[in-house]
Amino acid sequence: MKHNSKIFALLLSILMIVTQAGYVAAQGEVPPTNAPEQLTPEQMKVAIPVRDGKDSSRSATGGVYYLESCNNNADVNTPCYIVVLGSGSFPKKANDATITPLASTATITCGINIYNRLGAKVARLQQNVGVTFSGTFGQTPVTLNWGDLRGTSALPGYSWSGLTGPTPNPNWGIYVARSGTAYVTSGGMLSFAINVIPPLQTYVSSRLTITSSGWRCS
């Protein structure tokens, strides 16, 4: 009896480890869901330098990014720091199991908070994407259904222009197999034009990527 109990305990431990690993994989490299309105001096000091606000320039995961074009001589209103955010409104049962035999829908939000040289939040670029997962929650196979930019905003004095997206690849309604990759991108020019000639401008873009390893925002 004791022998059977030990075997059962061992099997249970293995099952828990596998389940936890599967759930983490389903979520992928998920960024934080929120960020402060004001960055701390410590956060700004350790910010990761990037050449511009494009999603392709951000190779690291998470954290605070610093635009190399912004220096101590720049106007205090210059967009200087970026924080990537992300969240997913998955069905409740996604918390109980990582795999479902039926297709399930979800909305994934990728946001980019932009801060000025003093670390104050001045704008946000946000894309919301509706998806349908056909297997593991958060992973391919998936179908991209729709997208919008609700939640994109800027403080007075700042403005967005040339906003594009969300732009899916492949197109909306196309099934992406387990071995494929689906992504959605959005972007726009953030400007500050009060008593500044020429206007202070920074292009920022966001990308949602979904693979067999999970989903992530960049």
C-alpha positions as semicolon CSV with decimal commas, in nm:
position;residue;x (nm);y (nm);z (nm)
1;M;0,000;0,000;0,000
2;K;0,282;0,237;0,091
3;H;0,453;0,146;-0,237
4;N;0,140;0,236;-0,437
5;S;0,110;0,565;-0,248
6;K;0,468;0,660;-0,338
7;I;0,406;0,580;-0,705
8;F;0,087;0,787;-0,704
9;A;0,265;1,082;-0,541
10;L;0,546;1,062;-0,797
11;L;0,302;1,054;-1,089
12;L;0,110;1,347;-0,944
13;S;0,429;1,553;-0,911
14;I;0,526;1,479;-1,271
15;L;0,178;1,574;-1,391
16;M;0,193;1,906;-1,205
17;I;0,532;1,991;-1,352
18;V;0,420;1,909;-1,706
19;T;0,098;2,105;-1,665
20;Q;0,279;2,413;-1,532
21;A;0,537;2,398;-1,810
22;G;0,259;2,367;-2,069
23;Y;0,073;2,665;-1,929
24;V;0,385;2,884;-1,933
25;A;0,454;2,778;-2,291
26;A;0,099;2,868;-2,389
27;Q;0,147;3,218;-2,255
28;G;0,487;3,274;-2,418
29;E;0,699;3,582;-2,338
30;V;0,412;3,780;-2,191
31;P;0,503;4,141;-2,102
32;P;0,366;4,317;-1,792
33;T;-0,003;4,416;-1,794
34;N;0,050;4,762;-1,648
35;A;0,311;5,034;-1,607
36;P;0,345;5,347;-1,392
37;E;0,241;5,695;-1,504
38;Q;0,584;5,814;-1,391
39;L;0,910;5,619;-1,431
40;T;1,145;5,616;-1,135
41;P;1,504;5,744;-1,162
42;E;1,619;5,383;-1,118
43;Q;1,403;5,262;-1,409
44;M;1,535;5,535;-1,636
45;K;1,895;5,466;-1,532
46;V;1,881;5,097;-1,629
47;A;1,667;5,148;-1,943
48;I;1,772;4,938;-2,243
49;P;1,902;5,161;-2,527
50;V;1,737;5,116;-2,869
51;R;1,795;5,309;-3,191
52;D;1,426;5,401;-3,246
53;G;1,067;5,323;-3,149
54;K;1,010;5,047;-3,406
55;D;0,915;4,705;-3,270
56;S;1,199;4,548;-3,473
57;S;1,453;4,746;-3,266
58;R;1,345;4,586;-2,938
59;S;1,522;4,251;-2,911
60;A;1,512;4,219;-2,532
61;T;1,204;4,102;-2,341
62;G;1,027;4,338;-2,104
63;G;1,174;4,629;-1,912
64;V;1,208;4,997;-2,000
65;Y;1,361;5,105;-2,332
66;Y;1,551;5,428;-2,398
67;L;1,567;5,596;-2,740
68;E;1,930;5,666;-2,828
69;S;1,827;5,984;-3,012
70;C;1,721;6,137;-2,680
71;N;2,002;6,291;-2,475
72;N;2,046;6,536;-2,188
73;N;2,037;6,828;-2,433
74;A;1,700;6,726;-2,570
75;D;1,381;6,916;-2,487
76;V;1,214;6,775;-2,173
77;N;0,902;6,701;-2,382
78;T;1,093;6,474;-2,618
79;P;0,960;6,115;-2,624
80;C;1,248;5,920;-2,471
81;Y;1,130;5,603;-2,298
82;I;0,911;5,309;-2,403
83;V;0,748;5,032;-2,201
84;V;0,582;4,735;-2,375
85;L;0,261;4,603;-2,219
86;G;0,034;4,310;-2,298
87;S;-0,275;4,129;-2,177
88;G;-0,512;3,859;-2,295
89;S;-0,879;3,808;-2,215
90;F;-0,887;3,430;-2,231
91;P;-1,186;3,212;-2,139
92;K;-1,199;3,121;-1,770
93;K;-1,134;2,754;-1,842
94;A;-0,795;2,852;-1,986
95;N;-0,678;2,882;-1,626
96;D;-0,781;2,523;-1,558
97;A;-0,635;2,349;-1,864
98;T;-0,389;2,437;-2,136
99;I;-0,551;2,237;-2,411
100;T;-0,912;2,231;-2,528
101;P;-1,066;2,012;-2,800
102;L;-1,283;2,302;-2,919
103;A;-1,195;2,635;-3,079
104;S;-1,194;2,926;-2,833
105;T;-1,186;3,301;-2,890
106;A;-0,981;3,562;-2,704
107;T;-0,876;3,926;-2,728
108;I;-0,506;4,007;-2,697
109;T;-0,392;4,364;-2,631
110;C;-0,042;4,491;-2,704
111;G;0,032;4,840;-2,575
112;I;0,328;5,077;-2,594
113;N;0,357;5,347;-2,327
114;I;0,573;5,644;-2,425
115;Y;0,743;5,869;-2,168
116;N;0,919;6,205;-2,203
117;R;1,275;6,286;-2,095
118;L;1,158;6,338;-1,735
119;G;0,996;5,993;-1,727
120;A;0,633;6,114;-1,737
121;K;0,387;5,915;-1,948
122;V;0,272;6,125;-2,245
123;A;0,111;5,880;-2,488
124;R;0,004;5,523;-2,556
125;L;-0,019;5,317;-2,873
126;Q;-0,254;5,022;-2,828
127;Q;-0,371;4,749;-3,061
128;N;-0,643;4,499;-2,970
129;V;-0,668;4,177;-3,168
130;G;-0,946;3,918;-3,164
131;V;-0,823;3,563;-3,227
132;T;-0,952;3,207;-3,231
133;F;-0,725;2,931;-3,099
134;S;-0,793;2,583;-3,239
135;G;-0,576;2,388;-2,997
136;T;-0,357;2,510;-2,711
137;F;-0,456;2,841;-2,557
138;G;-0,219;3,120;-2,665
139;Q;-0,047;2,915;-2,936
140;T;-0,089;2,828;-3,302
141;P;-0,300;2,696;-3,468
142;V;-0,482;3,028;-3,466
143;T;-0,704;3,250;-3,680
144;L;-0,675;3,629;-3,664
145;N;-1,031;3,770;-3,667
146;W;-1,022;4,148;-3,621
147;G;-0,822;4,437;-3,477
148;D;-0,857;4,799;-3,368
149;L;-0,661;5,081;-3,201
150;R;-0,900;5,157;-2,915
151;G;-0,701;5,283;-2,618
152;T;-0,449;5,480;-2,826
153;S;-0,414;5,824;-2,668
154;A;-0,188;6,125;-2,608
155;L;-0,169;6,409;-2,357
156;P;-0,252;6,767;-2,466
157;G;0,035;6,903;-2,674
158;Y;0,108;6,558;-2,814
159;S;-0,071;6,404;-3,113
160;W;-0,069;6,092;-3,327
161;S;-0,054;6,107;-3,707
162;G;-0,029;5,849;-3,982
163;L;-0,164;5,570;-3,762
164;T;-0,167;5,236;-3,942
165;G;-0,301;4,895;-3,850
166;P;-0,371;4,668;-3,695
167;T;-0,230;4,494;-4,002
168;P;-0,245;4,111;-3,989
169;N;-0,015;3,856;-4,151
170;P;-0,168;3,642;-4,285
171;N;-0,492;3,828;-4,351
172;W;-0,800;3,828;-4,128
173;G;-0,986;3,498;-4,127
174;I;-0,691;3,289;-4,250
175;Y;-0,612;2,973;-4,052
176;V;-0,249;2,950;-3,936
177;A;-0,126;2,595;-3,878
178;R;0,070;2,477;-3,575
179;S;0,402;2,520;-3,759
180;G;0,318;2,871;-3,880
181;T;0,353;3,221;-3,738
182;A;0,082;3,486;-3,712
183;Y;0,152;3,849;-3,633
184;V;-0,025;4,183;-3,627
185;T;0,147;4,524;-3,644
186;S;0,041;4,883;-3,580
187;G;0,232;5,209;-3,585
188;G;0,217;5,587;-3,592
189;M;0,407;5,913;-3,557
190;L;0,392;6,082;-3,216
191;S;0,451;6,459;-3,226
192;F;0,490;6,743;-2,977
193;A;0,453;7,088;-3,134
194;I;0,405;7,349;-2,859
195;N;0,674;7,622;-2,884
196;V;0,902;7,379;-3,066
197;I;1,021;7,423;-3,427
198;P;1,044;7,176;-3,588
199;P;0,800;6,953;-3,392
200;L;0,947;6,677;-3,176
201;Q;0,858;6,353;-3,356
202;T;0,906;5,985;-3,284
203;Y;0,773;5,689;-3,484
204;V;0,652;5,400;-3,266
205;S;0,522;5,058;-3,366
206;S;0,383;4,752;-3,189
207;R;0,372;4,386;-3,289
208;L;0,177;4,085;-3,163
209;T;0,339;3,752;-3,254
210;I;0,178;3,409;-3,208
211;T;0,375;3,087;-3,262
212;S;0,372;2,729;-3,136
213;S;0,571;2,857;-2,835
214;G;0,308;3,110;-2,729
215;W;0,226;3,477;-2,785
216;R;0,423;3,792;-2,712
217;C;0,410;4,167;-2,762
218;S;0,707;4,368;-2,887
